[in-house]
Amino acid sequence: MSVGLYHFITLSAILFSMGIFAVLTRKNAIQVLMGIELILNSANINFVAFARYGNFGYNGQIVALFVIILAAAEAAIALAIVLNIYKHFNTVNVDEIDRLKE
């Protein structure tokens, strides 16, 4: 049995579903960010799989590399925002942060 495109698409769909579930159901901002990372990783799997099985050359790997760089920058900025929110509100629950300025 060899691993084909269908296996990669199935794995990507599972990761994407788990990421959407995490973003929609979690109240903790860190867990929401982890869900966004799952969504980005599922897109990376699709880029690389279609580049491999579609004979598109290295275009999929290059796009996946840019997505990884984007995810690293997003994680750094988002964690800085979460730490600032925790400093001001003493919580990282998304539901409890409803005021911008007091």
Backbone hydrogen bonds in HBPLUS format (Angstrom, degrees):
<---DONOR---> <-ACCEPTOR-->    atom                        ^
c    i                          cat <-CA-CA->   ^        H-A-AA   ^      H-
h    n   atom  resd res      DA  || num        DHA   H-A  angle D-A-AA Bond
n    s   type  num  typ     dist DA aas  dist angle  dist       angle   num
A0009-ILE N   A0005-LEU O   2.96 MM   4  6.25 160.4  2.00 156.8 162.5     1
A0010-THR N   A0006-TYR O   2.92 MM   4  6.07 155.7  1.98 146.9 153.6     2
A0011-LEU N   A0007-HIS O   2.98 MM   4  6.18 163.0  2.01 147.1 151.6     3
A0012-SER N   A0008-PHE O   2.88 MM   4  6.05 157.7  1.93 145.8 152.6     4
A0013-ALA N   A0009-ILE O   2.87 MM   4  6.05 154.1  1.94 145.6 152.5     5
A0014-ILE N   A0010-THR O   2.99 MM   4  6.24 154.1  2.06 149.0 155.7     6
A0015-LEU N   A0011-LEU O   2.98 MM   4  6.24 165.4  2.00 152.2 155.8     7
A0016-PHE N   A0012-SER O   2.87 MM   4  6.01 158.5  1.92 148.4 154.9     8
A0017-SER N   A0013-ALA O   2.94 MM   4  6.05 157.5  1.99 143.2 149.2     9
A0018-MET N   A0014-ILE O   2.95 MM   4  6.19 158.3  2.00 149.5 155.6    10
A0019-GLY N   A0015-LEU O   2.91 MM   4  6.11 152.0  1.99 145.6 153.5    11
A0020-ILE N   A0016-PHE O   2.93 MM   4  6.19 161.9  1.96 153.1 157.2    12
A0021-PHE N   A0017-SER O   2.93 MM   4  6.07 159.8  1.97 146.4 152.6    13
A0022-ALA N   A0018-MET O   2.95 MM   4  6.13 153.3  2.02 142.5 149.6    14
A0023-VAL N   A0019-GLY O   2.95 MM   4  6.19 157.4  2.00 149.9 155.8    15
A0024-LEU N   A0020-ILE O   2.99 MM   4  6.12 160.6  2.03 151.2 156.1    16
A0025-THR N   A0021-PHE O   3.02 MM   4  5.95 147.8  2.13 147.1 154.3    17
A0026-ARG N   A0022-ALA O   3.23 MM   4  5.62 150.4  2.32 137.8 141.8    18
A0094-VAL N   A0027-LYS O   2.57 MM  67  5.24 166.7  1.58 161.2 162.4    19
A0032-VAL N   A0028-ASN O   3.12 MM   4  6.45 146.6  2.23 146.7 156.5    20
A0029-ALA N   A0092-VAL O   2.95 MM  63  5.65 154.8  2.01 148.8 156.0    21
A0033-LEU N   A0029-ALA O   3.02 MM   4  6.27 154.6  2.09 145.0 151.2    22
A0034-MET N   A0030-ILE O   2.99 MM   4  6.31 146.2  2.11 142.2 151.8    23
A0035-GLY N   A0031-GLN O   3.04 MM   4  6.29 144.9  2.17 138.1 147.0    24
A0036-ILE N   A0032-VAL O   3.05 MM   4  6.42 149.2  2.14 145.7 153.9    25
A0037-GLU N   A0033-LEU O   3.02 MM   4  6.33 150.1  2.12 143.6 151.5    26
A0038-LEU N   A0034-MET O   3.04 MM   4  6.36 147.0  2.15 141.8 150.3    27
A0039-ILE N   A0035-GLY O   3.09 MM   4  6.41 152.7  2.17 145.4 152.3    28
A0040-LEU N   A0036-ILE O   3.01 MM   4  6.33 158.8  2.06 149.7 155.1    29
A0041-ASN N   A0037-GLU O   2.93 MM   4  6.13 153.6  2.00 146.7 154.0    30
A0042-SER N   A0038-LEU O   2.97 MM   4  6.19 148.3  2.07 145.3 153.4    31
A0043-ALA N   A0039-ILE O   3.15 MM   4  6.46 149.7  2.24 143.7 151.5    32
A0044-ASN N   A0040-LEU O   3.02 MM   4  6.35 148.9  2.12 142.3 151.1    33
A0045-ILE N   A0041-ASN O   3.02 MM   4  6.31 154.4  2.09 147.3 152.9    34
A0046-ASN N   A0042-SER O   3.16 MM   4  6.44 155.9  2.22 142.8 148.8    35
A0047-PHE N   A0043-ALA O   2.94 MM   4  6.24 161.5  1.97 152.7 157.5    36
A0048-VAL N   A0044-ASN O   3.01 MM   4  6.21 170.9  2.02 157.2 158.4    37
A0049-ALA N   A0045-ILE O   2.91 MM   4  5.95 160.7  1.95 147.8 154.1    38
A0050-PHE N   A0046-ASN O   2.94 MM   4  5.97 169.5  1.95 154.1 156.9    39
A0051-ALA N   A0047-PHE O   3.04 MM   4  6.11 146.7  2.15 139.8 149.5    40
A0052-ARG N   A0048-VAL O   2.96 MM   4  6.12 147.2  2.07 142.5 151.1    41
A0053-TYR N   A0049-ALA O   2.90 MM   4  6.08 175.6  1.91 158.4 159.1    42
A0054-GLY N   A0050-PHE O   2.82 MM   4  5.18 133.2  2.04 129.2 139.0    43
A0056-PHE N   A0051-ALA O   3.41 MM   5  4.93 158.1  2.46 127.3 133.2    44
A0062-ILE N   A0058-TYR O   3.04 MM   4  6.23 154.5  2.10 151.7 158.9    45
A0063-VAL N   A0059-ASN O   3.02 MM   4  6.23 161.3  2.05 149.7 154.3    46
A0064-ALA N   A0060-GLY O   2.90 MM   4  6.05 156.0  1.96 143.8 151.3    47
A0065-LEU N   A0061-GLN O   2.93 MM   4  6.11 147.5  2.04 140.6 148.9    48
A0066-PHE N   A0062-ILE O   3.09 MM   4  6.44 153.1  2.16 145.2 151.7    49
A0067-VAL N   A0063-VAL O   2.94 MM   4  6.26 149.6  2.04 147.4 156.4    50
A0068-ILE N   A0064-ALA O   2.94 MM   4  6.21 150.2  2.03 145.6 153.3    51
A0069-ILE N   A0065-LEU O   3.02 MM   4  6.32 156.6  2.08 147.1 153.1    52
A0070-LEU N   A0066-PHE O   2.89 MM   4  6.10 157.3  1.94 145.4 152.1    53
A0071-ALA N   A0067-VAL O   2.83 MM   4  6.03 152.0  1.91 145.1 152.8    54
A0072-ALA N   A0068-ILE O   2.98 MM   4  6.23 151.7  2.06 146.6 153.6    55
A0073-ALA N   A0069-ILE O   3.06 MM   4  6.32 160.6  2.10 149.5 154.4    56
A0074-GLU N   A0070-LEU O   2.85 MM   4  6.01 157.5  1.90 147.7 154.9    57
A0075-ALA N   A0071-ALA O   2.88 MM   4  6.00 155.2  1.94 143.6 150.0    58
A0076-ALA N   A0072-ALA O   3.10 MM   4  6.29 158.7  2.15 145.3 150.4    59
A0077-ILE N   A0073-ALA O   3.04 MM   4  6.24 169.5  2.05 153.6 156.3    60
A0078-ALA N   A0074-GLU O   2.83 MM   4  5.82 161.7  1.87 148.4 154.7    61
A0079-LEU N   A0075-ALA O   2.93 MM   4  5.92 157.6  1.99 142.6 148.6    62
A0080-ALA N   A0076-ALA O   3.13 MM   4  6.29 150.0  2.23 139.2 147.2    63
A0081-ILE N   A0077-ILE O   2.99 MM   4  6.30 153.2  2.07 147.3 154.7    64
A0082-VAL N   A0078-ALA O   2.86 MM   4  6.13 158.2  1.91 149.0 155.2    65
A0083-LEU N   A0079-LEU O   2.92 MM   4  6.08 158.2  1.96 146.0 151.5    66
A0084-ASN N   A0080-ALA O   3.04 MM   4  6.23 153.0  2.11 142.8 150.0    67
A0085-ILE N   A0081-ILE O   2.88 MM   4  6.14 155.0  1.95 150.0 157.2    68
A0086-TYR N   A0082-VAL O   2.88 MM   4  6.11 156.7  1.93 148.1 154.5    69
A0087-LYS N   A0083-LEU O   2.98 MM   4  6.16 147.8  2.09 140.0 148.6    70
A0088-HIS N   A0084-ASN O   3.16 MM   4  6.43 147.4  2.27 143.6 151.0    71
A0089-PHE N   A0085-ILE O   2.80 MM   4  5.84 167.1  1.81 160.2 164.1    72
A0090-ASN N   A0086-TYR O   2.84 MM   4  4.58 141.8  1.99 123.8 130.1    73
